[in-house]
Amino acid sequence: MGYQIRMATIDDLAQIVEIFNQAIPLGVNDDTALLEVVDRQEWFQQFDDTHPLWVMVDRQQIIAWCGLEYFYPHPAYVHSAEIAVYVRSECQGQHLGRNFLQFVDQQITKHLAIKTVIAYIYAENTPSQHLFKACGYSQWGHLPKISHIKGQFRDLLVFGKNF
């Protein structure tokens, strides 16, 4: 698979939402209903040169995306980011998530002023836990029964990495 990674543009948003929506039935994120592009436009606008959103593209199709969102809206946290990575369902199992996280590490160490990256992962999402552990993240916290989704209280694990 010959892919490239580049900064996302607003024209990519439909495919980004499509990939995000593939994960909703799996219960690995907070949403229970499929999103529309309009639902993610404000979210998309938060990304910038210090906290980017990238897409992985193969033959004009986005096969994965990764974003470094602002961790907390206070200047003291400007060097921290919350990471999210999603891989198109038919492309999973090809180490694209691992490749993307390695790319992000390189961007952080060479180009970005980010010093801490946090990932929130539901306890049931063991594939994501394994991915982040394999890429050098450690479990920093456990928030028991913090969210209520589809009638169930769910635990959220906090993974982190310092650069």
Disulfide bonds with the S-S distance in Angstrom:
none
